[in-house]
């Protein structure tokens, strides 16, 4: 671990889940945008609408949340919820994570959640307070300092 992260505090589960709750609302809004556009397209007269299934909507609902998180994580290390709760995701050296790490972290978070949350609860027994998705992506969460007034 880097010297600049040696004294960095790791956020507790309450803070992590709180930031996830904030981000959930933003992701739901992004998904609702796609659903609204899809509903508008399917409400057009049959000769004006795109024929086929809702494949584009399904692809959008899979890709948009991933892009939301990975973009924020690779551009400053904080989603909007993480910024509100002063959490930043960084590499083990304390730098901004790469796109590869962000995608691995995002996909591995599903593993953490799908195991009834064990991947998140892992931080209680991990020596470095890292979740499964942090371990798999070689990242960690740190608490940022309060902004100076």
C-alpha positions in Angstrom: 0.0 0.0 0.0 1.2 3.5 -0.8 2.5 5.9 1.8 -0.1 8.4 1.0 -2.8 5.9 1.8 -1.2 4.5 4.9 -3.3 6.8 7.2 -6.3 7.0 5.0 -9.6 6.1 6.7 -11.9 3.5 5.1 -15.6 4.2 5.1 -17.9 2.1 7.2 -20.8 0.1 5.8 -23.4 2.8 6.8 -21.5 5.4 4.7 -21.1 3.0 1.8 -24.7 2.0 1.8 -25.8 5.6 2.2 -23.9 6.7 -0.9 -25.3 3.7 -2.8 -28.8 4.8 -1.8 -28.1 8.3 -3.2 -26.7 6.8 -6.5 -29.7 4.5 -6.7 -32.0 7.4 -7.3 -29.8 8.8 -10.0 -29.5 5.5 -11.8 -33.3 5.0 -11.6 -33.7 8.4 -13.2 -31.3 7.5 -16.0 -33.2 4.2 -16.5 -36.6 6.0 -16.5 -35.3 8.2 -19.3 -34.7 5.1 -21.4 -38.1 3.7 -20.5 -39.8 7.0 -21.4 -38.1 7.1 -24.8 -39.0 3.5 -25.4 -42.6 4.1 -24.5 -42.7 7.1 -26.8 -41.3 5.0 -29.7 -43.8 2.2 -29.1 -46.7 4.7 -28.9 -46.1 5.9 -32.4 -48.3 4.6 -35.2 -47.1 1.2 -36.5 -45.8 2.6 -39.8 -43.6 5.2 -38.0 -42.1 3.1 -35.2 -39.0 0.9 -35.3 -40.1 -2.7 -35.7 -38.8 -5.4 -33.3 -38.5 -6.1 -29.7 -37.4 -3.9 -26.8 -33.8 -5.0 -27.4 -32.5 -1.4 -27.4 -34.2 -0.6 -24.1 -32.8 -3.8 -22.6 -29.3 -3.0 -23.8 -29.6 0.6 -22.5 -30.8 -0.6 -19.1 -27.7 -2.9 -18.8 -25.2 -0.4 -20.2 -26.3 3.0 -18.8 -25.8 2.2 -15.1 -22.4 0.6 -15.8 -21.3 3.7 -17.8 -22.7 6.0 -15.1 -20.5 4.4 -12.4 -17.4 3.6 -14.5 -17.3 7.1 -15.9 -17.4 8.8 -12.5 -14.9 6.4 -11.0 -12.4 7.0 -13.8 -12.9 10.7 -13.7 -12.2 11.7 -10.2 -13.0 8.5 -8.3 -16.5 9.6 -7.0 -20.0 9.1 -8.2 -22.4 11.8 -7.0 -23.5 9.7 -4.0 -19.9 9.1 -3.1 -19.2 12.8 -3.3 -22.0 13.5 -0.9 -20.8 11.0 1.6 -17.1 11.9 1.0 -16.0 8.6 -0.4 -13.5 8.1 -3.2 -12.4 4.9 -5.0 -8.7 4.8 -5.7 -6.0 2.3 -6.7 -3.9 0.7 -4.0 -1.4 3.5 -4.7 -4.0 6.2 -4.3 -4.5 7.1 -7.9 -7.6 7.3 -10.1 -8.6 3.9 -11.2 -8.5 2.7 -14.9 -11.4 1.8 -17.1 -10.5 -1.8 -16.7 -10.5 -1.6 -12.9 -13.8 0.3 -13.0 -15.5 -2.3 -15.2 -14.1 -5.2 -13.1 -15.2 -3.4 -9.9 -18.7 -2.8 -11.3 -19.2 -6.4 -12.5 -17.7 -7.8 -9.3 -20.1 -5.6 -7.2 -22.9 -7.8 -8.6 -21.1 -10.8 -7.2 -20.9 -9.1 -3.8 -24.6 -8.3 -3.9 -25.8 -11.6 -5.4 -24.2 -13.5 -2.5 -26.7 -11.9 -0.1 -24.4 -9.0 0.4 -21.5 -11.1 1.8 -19.1 -9.2 -0.5 -20.0 -6.0 1.1 -20.0 -7.4 4.7 -16.5 -8.7 4.0 -15.1 -5.4 5.0 -15.9 -6.2 8.6 -13.4 -9.1 8.6 -10.9 -7.9 6.0 -7.7 -6.5 7.4 -7.7 -3.6 4.9 -11.5 -3.0 5.1 -11.9 -4.0 1.4 -14.9 -5.6 -0.1 -14.8 -8.5 -2.6 -15.2 -6.1 -5.6 -12.3 -3.9 -4.2 -10.1 -7.0 -3.9 -11.0 -8.3 -7.4 -10.4 -4.8 -9.0 -7.3 -3.9 -6.9 -9.0 -0.8 -5.6 -10.1 0.6 -2.2 -12.4 3.2 -0.8 -11.1 6.1 1.3 -12.9 8.9 3.2 -12.0 12.3 1.8 -11.4 15.4 3.9 -14.2 17.8 4.6 -13.9 20.9 2.2 -12.5 23.9 3.9 -14.9 26.8 4.4 
